Amino acid sequence: MHGIARENVPVAFQTDLIEVRAVEVGEMTLGFFRMKKGADLTEALKGYGEHHDCDCPHWGIVQKGRIRMKTRHGDETYEAGEVFYWEPGHIPVALEDCEYMDFSPTAALGRVIEHVRSAGKPKQPRVPPSVLRE
């Protein structure tokens, strides 16, 4: 066993508003998240799953700021110092600059990060196979 410092964990995803650092720990992934005020993953999660929200459970603690989770059961707000369990079916929105760390099942978190990572990229038009043969 060993301690894990945020600065030693590689960046898995980053934009102007969000930074996600992640490292596998057994069958779980430890994530360090920073979100600037106003960051909202609603658009990035569109097209993901049946409900267009994060379907990965998370267990963690808010270290700084306030964050709102839009859930299928209504909105919930979490503040610095609060420990949380976010069940599948949520979308994070930063009410203030915030930081939190959590543990999530590795496979489920990987699928969500990959979708969010690709959400910001322009879609490439599909070229019909017949055009490629000409």
FENNORNOR-V787760 format. One record per run of one state. SS is the DSSP state (alpha for helix, beta for strand, coil for the rest). FROM is the first residue (numbers start at 0). LEN is the number of residues. Records with the same first field share a line. If there is no record, write none. Layout:
SS=FROM-LEN, FROM-LEN
//
This chain:
coil=0-5, 8-2, 14-3, 25-2, 35-4, 40-1, 45-8, 54-3, 64-1, 71-2, 79-3, 86-3, 94-3, 119-9, 133-1
alpha=5-3, 41-4, 105-14, 128-5
beta=10-4, 17-8, 27-8, 39-1, 53-1, 57-7, 65-6, 73-6, 82-4, 89-5, 97-8
//
